[in-house]
Amino acid sequence: MIRSQLAVFFITAGTALILIYGAEVSAVAAFSFGAGLAVGCWRRRKVPNRN
């Protein structure tokens, strides 16, 4: 839950920074980091863990 909330936060913050300041490195990095977290969380939910 915490990771998915962090992913949403980074995606939102990154998108806002891109809209406000344009495509700057920090905004793109934050957006990419959030997107990576979201994909990681989604893949973990998709694959059942039986360990």
C-alpha distance matrix in Angstrom:
0.0 3.8 5.5 5.2 6.2 8.6 9.9 10.7 12.3 14.3 15.4 16.5 18.2 19.8 21.1 22.5 24.2 25.7 27.0 28.4 29.8 30.1 28.9 28.8 27.5 24.8 23.4 23.6 22.0 19.0 18.7 19.1 16.6 13.9 15.2 15.2 11.6 11.0 13.7 12.4 9.1 11.4 14.0 12.0 11.2 14.9 16.5 16.6 16.6 19.7 20.3
3.8 0.0 3.8 5.5 5.1 6.1 8.6 9.9 10.4 12.2 14.2 15.2 16.2 18.0 19.8 20.9 22.2 24.0 25.6 26.6 27.7 28.4 27.1 26.6 25.2 22.3 21.2 21.7 19.8 16.7 17.1 17.7 14.7 12.4 14.6 14.5 10.8 11.2 14.3 12.9 10.3 13.3 15.7 13.9 13.9 17.5 18.8 19.2 18.7 21.8 21.9
5.5 3.8 0.0 3.8 5.4 4.9 6.1 8.6 9.6 10.4 12.1 14.0 15.0 16.1 18.0 19.7 20.7 22.1 24.1 25.4 26.1 26.4 24.7 24.3 22.7 20.0 19.0 19.0 16.9 14.2 14.4 14.5 11.5 9.4 11.4 10.8 7.0 8.0 10.9 9.4 7.3 10.7 12.8 11.5 12.2 15.5 16.7 17.8 17.4 20.8 20.9
5.2 5.5 3.8 0.0 3.8 5.4 4.9 6.2 8.6 9.9 10.5 12.2 14.1 15.1 16.4 18.2 19.8 20.9 22.4 24.1 25.3 25.4 23.9 24.0 22.8 20.4 18.7 18.6 17.2 14.3 13.6 14.1 11.9 8.9 10.1 10.6 7.2 6.2 9.5 9.2 6.6 8.8 11.8 11.2 11.1 14.1 16.1 17.4 17.9 21.5 22.1
6.2 5.1 5.4 3.8 0.0 3.8 5.4 5.1 6.1 8.7 9.9 10.5 12.1 14.0 15.3 16.3 18.1 19.8 21.0 22.3 23.7 24.3 23.3 23.3 22.4 19.6 17.9 18.5 17.3 13.9 13.7 15.0 12.8 9.6 11.7 12.9 9.6 9.0 12.7 12.7 10.4 12.5 15.6 15.0 14.7 17.7 19.9 21.0 21.3 24.8 25.3
8.6 6.1 4.9 5.4 3.8 0.0 3.8 5.4 4.9 6.1 8.5 9.8 10.3 11.9 14.0 15.1 16.1 17.9 19.7 20.7 21.7 22.3 21.0 20.5 19.3 16.4 15.1 15.8 14.2 10.8 11.3 12.5 9.8 7.2 10.2 10.9 7.9 8.7 12.3 12.1 10.7 13.4 16.0 15.5 16.1 19.0 20.8 22.2 22.1 25.7 25.8
9.9 8.6 6.1 4.9 5.4 3.8 0.0 3.8 5.4 5.2 6.1 8.5 9.8 10.4 12.1 14.1 15.2 16.3 18.2 19.8 20.7 20.6 19.1 19.1 17.9 15.5 13.8 13.7 12.5 9.5 8.8 9.7 7.6 4.3 6.6 7.9 5.4 5.4 9.0 9.7 8.8 10.9 13.6 13.9 14.6 16.9 18.9 20.9 21.3 25.0 25.5
10.7 9.9 8.6 6.2 5.1 5.4 3.8 0.0 3.8 5.6 5.2 6.0 8.4 9.8 10.5 12.1 14.1 15.2 16.4 18.1 19.6 19.8 18.8 19.3 18.9 16.4 14.0 14.5 14.1 10.8 9.5 11.5 10.4 6.6 8.3 10.8 8.8 7.5 11.2 12.6 11.2 12.4 15.7 16.3 16.1 18.4 20.9 22.8 23.6 27.3 28.1
12.3 10.4 9.6 8.6 6.1 4.9 5.4 3.8 0.0 3.8 5.5 5.2 6.0 8.4 9.9 10.5 12.0 14.0 15.3 16.3 17.7 18.4 17.8 17.7 17.4 14.5 12.4 13.7 13.1 9.4 9.3 11.9 10.4 7.4 10.2 12.5 10.6 10.4 14.1 15.1 14.0 15.7 18.8 19.1 19.3 21.7 24.0 25.8 26.2 29.8 30.2
14.3 12.2 10.4 9.9 8.7 6.1 5.2 5.6 3.8 0.0 3.8 5.5 5.1 5.8 8.3 9.7 10.3 11.9 14.0 15.1 15.8 16.2 15.0 14.6 13.9 11.1 9.2 10.2 9.3 5.6 5.9 8.5 7.0 4.7 8.0 10.0 9.0 9.7 12.9 13.9 13.9 15.7 18.2 18.9 19.7 21.8 23.9 26.0 26.4 30.1 30.3
15.4 14.2 12.1 10.5 9.9 8.5 6.1 5.2 5.5 3.8 0.0 3.8 5.6 5.1 6.0 8.5 9.9 10.4 12.2 14.1 15.2 14.9 13.7 14.3 14.1 12.1 9.3 9.5 9.9 6.9 4.8 7.7 7.9 4.9 6.4 9.6 9.5 8.9 11.7 13.8 13.8 14.7 17.4 18.8 19.2 20.8 23.3 25.7 26.6 30.4 31.0
16.5 15.2 14.0 12.2 10.5 9.8 8.5 6.0 5.2 5.5 3.8 0.0 3.8 5.5 5.2 6.1 8.6 9.9 10.6 12.2 14.0 14.4 14.2 14.9 15.5 13.3 10.1 11.5 12.4 9.1 7.7 11.2 11.3 8.5 10.1 13.4 12.8 12.0 15.1 17.1 16.6 17.4 20.5 21.6 21.7 23.5 26.1 28.4 29.3 33.0 33.8
18.2 16.2 15.0 14.1 12.1 10.3 9.8 8.4 6.0 5.1 5.6 3.8 0.0 3.8 5.5 5.1 6.1 8.5 9.9 10.4 11.7 12.8 12.7 12.6 13.2 10.4 7.7 10.1 10.7 7.3 7.4 11.1 11.0 9.1 11.6 14.3 13.9 14.0 17.1 18.7 18.5 19.9 22.6 23.6 24.1 26.0 28.4 30.6 31.2 34.9 35.2
19.8 18.0 16.1 15.1 14.0 11.9 10.4 9.8 8.4 5.8 5.1 5.5 3.8 0.0 3.8 5.4 5.1 6.1 8.6 9.9 10.3 10.4 9.5 9.7 10.1 8.0 4.7 6.4 7.7 5.1 4.4 8.2 9.1 8.1 9.8 12.6 13.2 13.5 15.9 17.8 18.3 19.4 21.8 23.2 24.1 25.6 27.8 30.4 31.1 34.8 35.2
21.1 19.8 18.0 16.4 15.3 14.0 12.1 10.5 9.9 8.3 6.0 5.2 5.5 3.8 0.0 3.8 5.5 5.1 6.2 8.6 10.0 9.6 9.3 10.8 12.2 10.9 7.2 8.2 10.6 8.6 6.5 10.1 11.8 10.2 10.9 14.3 15.1 14.4 16.7 19.2 19.5 20.0 22.6 24.4 24.8 26.0 28.6 31.3 32.3 36.1 36.9
22.5 20.9 19.7 18.2 16.3 15.1 14.1 12.1 10.5 9.7 8.5 6.1 5.1 5.4 3.8 0.0 3.8 5.4 5.1 6.1 8.4 9.3 10.4 11.4 13.3 11.6 8.2 10.6 12.7 10.4 9.5 13.3 14.4 12.8 14.2 17.5 17.8 17.3 19.9 22.2 22.2 22.9 25.7 27.2 27.5 29.0 31.6 34.1 35.0 38.8 39.4
24.2 22.2 20.7 19.8 18.1 16.1 15.2 14.1 12.0 10.3 9.9 8.6 6.1 5.1 5.5 3.8 0.0 3.8 5.4 5.1 5.6 7.0 7.9 8.0 10.1 8.4 5.4 8.6 10.7 9.1 9.2 12.6 13.8 13.2 14.8 17.6 18.3 18.5 20.9 22.9 23.4 24.4 26.9 28.4 29.1 30.6 32.9 35.5 36.2 39.9 40.2
25.7 24.0 22.1 20.9 19.8 17.9 16.3 15.2 14.0 11.9 10.4 9.9 8.5 6.1 5.1 5.4 3.8 0.0 3.8 5.5 5.5 4.5 5.0 6.7 9.3 9.0 5.7 7.2 10.4 9.9 8.8 11.8 14.0 13.6 14.3 17.2 18.6 18.6 20.4 22.8 23.7 24.2 26.5 28.4 29.2 30.2 32.6 35.5 36.4 40.2 40.7
27.0 25.6 24.1 22.4 21.0 19.7 18.2 16.4 15.3 14.0 12.2 10.6 9.9 8.6 6.2 5.1 5.4 3.8 0.0 3.8 6.0 5.6 7.8 9.9 12.9 12.6 9.3 11.0 14.2 13.2 11.8 15.0 17.2 16.2 16.7 20.0 21.1 20.6 22.5 25.2 25.7 25.9 28.5 30.5 30.8 31.8 34.5 37.3 38.5 42.3 43.0
28.4 26.6 25.4 24.1 22.3 20.7 19.8 18.1 16.3 15.1 14.1 12.2 10.4 9.9 8.6 6.1 5.1 5.5 3.8 0.0 3.8 5.9 8.9 9.9 13.1 12.4 9.8 12.4 15.1 14.1 13.7 17.0 18.7 17.9 19.1 22.2 23.0 22.9 25.1 27.4 27.9 28.5 31.1 32.8 33.2 34.6 37.1 39.8 40.7 44.5 45.0
29.8 27.7 26.1 25.3 23.7 21.7 20.7 19.6 17.7 15.8 15.2 14.0 11.7 10.3 10.0 8.4 5.6 5.5 6.0 3.8 0.0 3.8 6.7 6.9 10.3 10.2 8.4 11.0 13.6 13.4 13.6 16.4 18.1 18.2 19.4 22.0 23.2 23.6 25.6 27.7 28.6 29.4 31.6 33.4 34.2 35.5 37.8 40.5 41.2 45.0 45.3
30.1 28.4 26.4 25.4 24.3 22.3 20.6 19.8 18.4 16.2 14.9 14.4 12.8 10.4 9.6 9.3 7.0 4.5 5.6 5.9 3.8 0.0 3.8 5.8 9.5 10.4 8.3 9.5 12.9 13.3 12.7 15.1 17.5 17.7 18.2 20.8 22.6 22.8 24.2 26.6 27.8 28.3 30.3 32.4 33.3 34.2 36.5 39.5 40.4 44.2 44.6
28.9 27.1 24.7 23.9 23.3 21.0 19.1 18.8 17.8 15.0 13.7 14.2 12.7 9.5 9.3 10.4 7.9 5.0 7.8 8.9 6.7 3.8 0.0 3.8 6.7 8.5 6.6 6.5 10.0 11.2 10.5 12.1 14.9 15.6 15.8 18.1 20.2 20.6 21.7 24.0 25.6 26.1 27.8 30.0 31.2 31.9 34.0 37.1 37.9 41.7 42.0
28.8 26.6 24.3 24.0 23.3 20.5 19.1 19.3 17.7 14.6 14.3 14.9 12.6 9.7 10.8 11.4 8.0 6.7 9.9 9.9 6.9 5.8 3.8 0.0 3.8 5.6 5.4 6.2 8.6 10.2 10.7 12.2 14.2 15.6 16.5 18.2 20.1 21.2 22.4 24.2 25.9 26.9 28.4 30.3 31.8 32.8 34.6 37.6 38.0 41.7 41.7
27.5 25.2 22.7 22.8 22.4 19.3 17.9 18.9 17.4 13.9 14.1 15.5 13.2 10.1 12.2 13.3 10.1 9.3 12.9 13.1 10.3 9.5 6.7 3.8 0.0 3.8 5.5 5.2 6.0 8.6 9.9 10.4 12.0 14.2 15.2 16.1 18.2 19.8 20.8 22.1 24.2 25.5 26.6 28.3 30.2 31.2 32.7 35.6 35.8 39.4 39.2
24.8 22.3 20.0 20.4 19.6 16.4 15.5 16.4 14.5 11.1 12.1 13.3 10.4 8.0 10.9 11.6 8.4 9.0 12.6 12.4 10.2 10.4 8.5 5.6 3.8 0.0 3.8 5.5 5.0 6.1 8.6 9.8 10.4 12.2 14.1 15.2 16.4 18.3 19.9 20.9 22.5 24.2 25.6 26.9 28.7 30.1 31.6 34.3 34.3 37.9 37.6
23.4 21.2 19.0 18.7 17.9 15.1 13.8 14.0 12.4 9.2 9.3 10.1 7.7 4.7 7.2 8.2 5.4 5.7 9.3 9.8 8.4 8.3 6.6 5.4 5.5 3.8 0.0 3.8 5.4 5.2 6.1 8.5 9.8 10.6 12.1 14.1 15.4 16.5 18.2 19.9 21.1 22.4 24.2 25.8 27.1 28.5 30.4 33.1 33.5 37.2 37.3
23.6 21.7 19.0 18.6 18.5 15.8 13.7 14.5 13.7 10.2 9.5 11.5 10.1 6.4 8.2 10.6 8.6 7.2 11.0 12.4 11.0 9.5 6.5 6.2 5.2 5.5 3.8 0.0 3.8 5.5 5.1 6.0 8.4 9.8 10.3 12.0 14.1 15.2 16.2 18.0 19.8 20.8 22.2 24.1 25.7 26.6 28.4 31.4 31.9 35.6 35.7
22.0 19.8 16.9 17.2 17.3 14.2 12.5 14.1 13.1 9.3 9.9 12.4 10.7 7.7 10.6 12.7 10.7 10.4 14.2 15.1 13.6 12.9 10.0 8.6 6.0 5.0 5.4 3.8 0.0 3.8 5.5 5.1 6.0 8.5 9.8 10.4 12.2 14.1 15.2 16.3 18.3 19.8 20.9 22.4 24.4 25.6 26.9 29.7 29.8 33.5 33.3
19.0 16.7 14.2 14.3 13.9 10.8 9.5 10.8 9.4 5.6 6.9 9.1 7.3 5.1 8.6 10.4 9.1 9.9 13.2 14.1 13.4 13.3 11.2 10.2 8.6 6.1 5.2 5.5 3.8 0.0 3.8 5.5 5.1 6.1 8.5 9.8 10.6 12.2 14.2 15.3 16.5 18.3 20.0 21.1 22.7 24.3 25.9 28.5 28.6 32.3 32.3
18.7 17.1 14.4 13.6 13.7 11.3 8.8 9.5 9.3 5.9 4.8 7.7 7.4 4.4 6.5 9.5 9.2 8.8 11.8 13.7 13.6 12.7 10.5 10.7 9.9 8.6 6.1 5.1 5.5 3.8 0.0 3.8 5.5 5.2 6.1 8.5 9.9 10.5 12.2 14.1 15.3 16.4 18.2 20.0 21.2 22.4 24.4 27.2 27.8 31.6 32.0
19.1 17.7 14.5 14.1 15.0 12.5 9.7 11.5 11.9 8.5 7.7 11.2 11.1 8.2 10.1 13.3 12.6 11.8 15.0 17.0 16.4 15.1 12.1 12.2 10.4 9.8 8.5 6.0 5.1 5.5 3.8 0.0 3.8 5.5 5.0 6.0 8.6 9.8 10.4 12.1 14.2 15.2 16.3 18.2 20.0 20.9 22.4 25.5 26.0 29.7 29.9
16.6 14.7 11.5 11.9 12.8 9.8 7.6 10.4 10.4 7.0 7.9 11.3 11.0 9.1 11.8 14.4 13.8 14.0 17.2 18.7 18.1 17.5 14.9 14.2 12.0 10.4 9.8 8.4 6.0 5.1 5.5 3.8 0.0 3.8 5.5 5.1 6.2 8.7 9.9 10.5 12.3 14.2 15.4 16.5 18.5 20.0 21.3 23.9 24.0 27.6 27.6
13.9 12.4 9.4 8.9 9.6 7.2 4.3 6.6 7.4 4.7 4.9 8.5 9.1 8.1 10.2 12.8 13.2 13.6 16.2 17.9 18.2 17.7 15.6 15.6 14.2 12.2 10.6 9.8 8.5 6.1 5.2 5.5 3.8 0.0 3.8 5.4 5.1 6.2 8.6 9.8 10.6 12.2 14.2 15.4 16.6 18.3 20.1 22.7 23.1 26.8 27.1
15.2 14.6 11.4 10.1 11.7 10.2 6.6 8.3 10.2 8.0 6.4 10.1 11.6 9.8 10.9 14.2 14.8 14.3 16.7 19.1 19.4 18.2 15.8 16.5 15.2 14.1 12.1 10.3 9.8 8.5 6.1 5.0 5.5 3.8 0.0 3.8 5.4 5.0 6.2 8.5 9.9 10.5 12.2 14.2 15.4 16.4 18.4 21.3 22.2 26.0 26.7
15.2 14.5 10.8 10.6 12.9 10.9 7.9 10.8 12.5 10.0 9.6 13.4 14.3 12.6 14.3 17.5 17.6 17.2 20.0 22.2 22.0 20.8 18.1 18.2 16.1 15.2 14.1 12.0 10.4 9.8 8.5 6.0 5.1 5.4 3.8 0.0 3.8 5.4 5.1 6.1 8.6 9.8 10.5 12.3 14.3 15.3 16.5 19.5 19.9 23.6 24.0
11.6 10.8 7.0 7.2 9.6 7.9 5.4 8.8 10.6 9.0 9.5 12.8 13.9 13.2 15.1 17.8 18.3 18.6 21.1 23.0 23.2 22.6 20.2 20.1 18.2 16.4 15.4 14.1 12.2 10.6 9.9 8.6 6.2 5.1 5.4 3.8 0.0 3.8 5.5 5.0 6.1 8.5 9.9 10.6 12.4 14.2 15.5 17.9 18.1 21.9 22.1
11.0 11.2 8.0 6.2 9.0 8.7 5.4 7.5 10.4 9.7 8.9 12.0 14.0 13.5 14.4 17.3 18.5 18.6 20.6 22.9 23.6 22.8 20.6 21.2 19.8 18.3 16.5 15.2 14.1 12.2 10.5 9.8 8.7 6.2 5.0 5.4 3.8 0.0 3.8 5.4 5.2 6.1 8.6 9.9 10.7 12.3 14.4 17.0 17.9 21.7 22.6
13.7 14.3 10.9 9.5 12.7 12.3 9.0 11.2 14.1 12.9 11.7 15.1 17.1 15.9 16.7 19.9 20.9 20.4 22.5 25.1 25.6 24.2 21.7 22.4 20.8 19.9 18.2 16.2 15.2 14.2 12.2 10.4 9.9 8.6 6.2 5.1 5.5 3.8 0.0 3.8 5.5 5.0 6.1 8.6 9.9 10.4 12.3 15.4 16.6 20.3 21.4
12.4 12.9 9.4 9.2 12.7 12.1 9.7 12.6 15.1 13.9 13.8 17.1 18.7 17.8 19.2 22.2 22.9 22.8 25.2 27.4 27.7 26.6 24.0 24.2 22.1 20.9 19.9 18.0 16.3 15.3 14.1 12.1 10.5 9.8 8.5 6.1 5.0 5.4 3.8 0.0 3.8 5.4 5.2 6.2 8.7 9.9 10.8 13.5 13.9 17.6 18.2
9.1 10.3 7.3 6.6 10.4 10.7 8.8 11.2 14.0 13.9 13.8 16.6 18.5 18.3 19.5 22.2 23.4 23.7 25.7 27.9 28.6 27.8 25.6 25.9 24.2 22.5 21.1 19.8 18.3 16.5 15.3 14.2 12.3 10.6 9.9 8.6 6.1 5.2 5.5 3.8 0.0 3.8 5.5 5.1 6.3 8.7 10.2 12.2 12.8 16.6 17.5
11.4 13.3 10.7 8.8 12.5 13.4 10.9 12.4 15.7 15.7 14.7 17.4 19.9 19.4 20.0 22.9 24.4 24.2 25.9 28.5 29.4 28.3 26.1 26.9 25.5 24.2 22.4 20.8 19.8 18.3 16.4 15.2 14.2 12.2 10.5 9.8 8.5 6.1 5.0 5.4 3.8 0.0 3.8 5.4 5.2 6.2 8.8 11.4 13.1 16.8 18.5
14.0 15.7 12.8 11.8 15.6 16.0 13.6 15.7 18.8 18.2 17.4 20.5 22.6 21.8 22.6 25.7 26.9 26.5 28.5 31.1 31.6 30.3 27.8 28.4 26.6 25.6 24.2 22.2 20.9 20.0 18.2 16.3 15.4 14.2 12.2 10.5 9.9 8.6 6.1 5.2 5.5 3.8 0.0 3.8 5.4 5.0 6.2 9.5 11.0 14.7 16.2
12.0 13.9 11.5 11.2 15.0 15.5 13.9 16.3 19.1 18.9 18.8 21.6 23.6 23.2 24.4 27.2 28.4 28.4 30.5 32.8 33.4 32.4 30.0 30.3 28.3 26.9 25.8 24.1 22.4 21.1 20.0 18.2 16.5 15.4 14.2 12.3 10.6 9.9 8.6 6.2 5.1 5.4 3.8 0.0 3.8 5.5 5.4 7.4 8.1 11.9 13.1
11.2 13.9 12.2 11.1 14.7 16.1 14.6 16.1 19.3 19.7 19.2 21.7 24.1 24.1 24.8 27.5 29.1 29.2 30.8 33.2 34.2 33.3 31.2 31.8 30.2 28.7 27.1 25.7 24.4 22.7 21.2 20.0 18.5 16.6 15.4 14.3 12.4 10.7 9.9 8.7 6.3 5.2 5.4 3.8 0.0 3.8 5.6 6.8 8.7 12.3 14.3
14.9 17.5 15.5 14.1 17.7 19.0 16.9 18.4 21.7 21.8 20.8 23.5 26.0 25.6 26.0 29.0 30.6 30.2 31.8 34.6 35.5 34.2 31.9 32.8 31.2 30.1 28.5 26.6 25.6 24.3 22.4 20.9 20.0 18.3 16.4 15.3 14.2 12.3 10.4 9.9 8.7 6.2 5.0 5.5 3.8 0.0 3.8 6.4 9.3 12.6 15.1
16.5 18.8 16.7 16.1 19.9 20.8 18.9 20.9 24.0 23.9 23.3 26.1 28.4 27.8 28.6 31.6 32.9 32.6 34.5 37.1 37.8 36.5 34.0 34.6 32.7 31.6 30.4 28.4 26.9 25.9 24.4 22.4 21.3 20.1 18.4 16.5 15.5 14.4 12.3 10.8 10.2 8.8 6.2 5.4 5.6 3.8 0.0 3.8 6.4 9.4 11.9
16.6 19.2 17.8 17.4 21.0 22.2 20.9 22.8 25.8 26.0 25.7 28.4 30.6 30.4 31.3 34.1 35.5 35.5 37.3 39.8 40.5 39.5 37.1 37.6 35.6 34.3 33.1 31.4 29.7 28.5 27.2 25.5 23.9 22.7 21.3 19.5 17.9 17.0 15.4 13.5 12.2 11.4 9.5 7.4 6.8 6.4 3.8 0.0 3.8 6.3 9.3
16.6 18.7 17.4 17.9 21.3 22.1 21.3 23.6 26.2 26.4 26.6 29.3 31.2 31.1 32.3 35.0 36.2 36.4 38.5 40.7 41.2 40.4 37.9 38.0 35.8 34.3 33.5 31.9 29.8 28.6 27.8 26.0 24.0 23.1 22.2 19.9 18.1 17.9 16.6 13.9 12.8 13.1 11.0 8.1 8.7 9.3 6.4 3.8 0.0 3.8 5.8
19.7 21.8 20.8 21.5 24.8 25.7 25.0 27.3 29.8 30.1 30.4 33.0 34.9 34.8 36.1 38.8 39.9 40.2 42.3 44.5 45.0 44.2 41.7 41.7 39.4 37.9 37.2 35.6 33.5 32.3 31.6 29.7 27.6 26.8 26.0 23.6 21.9 21.7 20.3 17.6 16.6 16.8 14.7 11.9 12.3 12.6 9.4 6.3 3.8 0.0 3.8
20.3 21.9 20.9 22.1 25.3 25.8 25.5 28.1 30.2 30.3 31.0 33.8 35.2 35.2 36.9 39.4 40.2 40.7 43.0 45.0 45.3 44.6 42.0 41.7 39.2 37.6 37.3 35.7 33.3 32.3 32.0 29.9 27.6 27.1 26.7 24.0 22.1 22.6 21.4 18.2 17.5 18.5 16.2 13.1 14.3 15.1 11.9 9.3 5.8 3.8 0.0
